Amino acid sequence: MDEKLARIQELKKQLLDLGYHSFQIDSIVRDIHPKGDLAGLSAEQQQELIETLTEYVAFAHKCRGKSFNK
């Protein structure tokens, strides 16, 4: 598997573990590529998706940290 696609899968799993639902993650993917299939992504779209998913993971961690620090 391509490194970028493997990274995308890893980030998707992290989001699932952080409480996101599959349909939410699919929506994020469709924002980058309307067909929603990872195989159809160009290298630029793959990179954009990696950056976007990374931001969502960071946001989820930040939110979790705030909710646990109360």
C-alpha beads as a LAMMPS data file, in Angstrom:
LAMMPS data file: protein, C-alpha beads

70 atoms
69 bonds

1 atom types
1 bond types

-500.0 500.0 xlo xhi
-500.0 500.0 ylo yhi
-500.0 500.0 zlo zhi

Masses

1 110.0

Atoms # bond

1 1 1 0.000 0.000 0.000
2 1 1 1.172 3.489 -0.825
3 1 1 2.671 5.361 2.146
4 1 1 0.164 8.187 1.893
5 1 1 -2.797 5.827 1.703
6 1 1 -1.452 3.925 4.702
7 1 1 -1.150 7.212 6.607
8 1 1 -4.723 8.128 5.667
9 1 1 -5.960 4.774 6.973
10 1 1 -3.994 5.282 10.189
11 1 1 -5.492 8.751 10.699
12 1 1 -8.995 7.445 9.992
13 1 1 -8.504 4.763 12.646
14 1 1 -7.287 7.381 15.117
15 1 1 -10.412 9.439 14.490
16 1 1 -12.601 6.388 15.052
17 1 1 -10.745 5.709 18.293
18 1 1 -11.272 9.340 19.305
19 1 1 -15.023 9.029 18.895
20 1 1 -15.724 10.103 15.346
21 1 1 -18.290 8.079 13.438
22 1 1 -17.544 6.494 10.073
23 1 1 -20.043 8.747 8.307
24 1 1 -18.256 11.816 9.696
25 1 1 -14.902 10.615 8.422
26 1 1 -16.446 9.733 5.060
27 1 1 -17.782 13.278 4.871
28 1 1 -14.302 14.685 5.456
29 1 1 -12.975 12.500 2.643
30 1 1 -15.802 13.610 0.322
31 1 1 -14.937 17.247 1.016
32 1 1 -11.568 16.534 -0.603
33 1 1 -12.781 14.083 -3.256
34 1 1 -16.531 14.059 -3.976
35 1 1 -16.555 10.395 -5.007
36 1 1 -15.146 9.519 -1.601
37 1 1 -12.913 6.712 -2.822
38 1 1 -9.345 6.861 -1.620
39 1 1 -8.035 5.035 -4.677
40 1 1 -9.196 7.890 -6.892
41 1 1 -7.261 10.564 -5.021
42 1 1 -4.394 12.328 -6.729
43 1 1 -1.126 12.745 -4.834
44 1 1 -2.093 16.338 -4.053
45 1 1 -5.510 15.279 -2.769
46 1 1 -3.902 12.563 -0.652
47 1 1 -1.605 15.141 0.927
48 1 1 -4.495 17.542 1.479
49 1 1 -6.506 14.770 3.122
50 1 1 -3.575 13.814 5.359
51 1 1 -3.246 17.424 6.488
52 1 1 -6.980 17.744 7.075
53 1 1 -7.272 14.482 9.003
54 1 1 -4.220 15.435 11.065
55 1 1 -5.948 18.692 12.008
56 1 1 -9.070 16.781 13.057
57 1 1 -6.982 14.400 15.174
58 1 1 -5.210 17.321 16.853
59 1 1 -8.540 19.044 17.482
60 1 1 -10.028 15.890 18.995
61 1 1 -7.036 15.494 21.300
62 1 1 -7.307 19.141 22.314
63 1 1 -11.014 18.759 23.084
64 1 1 -10.434 15.582 25.052
65 1 1 -7.739 17.286 27.085
66 1 1 -10.028 20.164 27.972
67 1 1 -12.899 17.914 28.968
68 1 1 -10.674 15.809 31.217
69 1 1 -9.001 18.794 32.875
70 1 1 -12.224 20.145 34.380

Bonds

1 1 1 2
2 1 2 3
3 1 3 4
4 1 4 5
5 1 5 6
6 1 6 7
7 1 7 8
8 1 8 9
9 1 9 10
10 1 10 11
11 1 11 12
12 1 12 13
13 1 13 14
14 1 14 15
15 1 15 16
16 1 16 17
17 1 17 18
18 1 18 19
19 1 19 20
20 1 20 21
21 1 21 22
22 1 22 23
23 1 23 24
24 1 24 25
25 1 25 26
26 1 26 27
27 1 27 28
28 1 28 29
29 1 29 30
30 1 30 31
31 1 31 32
32 1 32 33
33 1 33 34
34 1 34 35
35 1 35 36
36 1 36 37
37 1 37 38
38 1 38 39
39 1 39 40
40 1 40 41
41 1 41 42
42 1 42 43
43 1 43 44
44 1 44 45
45 1 45 46
46 1 46 47
47 1 47 48
48 1 48 49
49 1 49 50
50 1 50 51
51 1 51 52
52 1 52 53
53 1 53 54
54 1 54 55
55 1 55 56
56 1 56 57
57 1 57 58
58 1 58 59
59 1 59 60
60 1 60 61
61 1 61 62
62 1 62 63
63 1 63 64
64 1 64 65
65 1 65 66
66 1 66 67
67 1 67 68
68 1 68 69
69 1 69 70
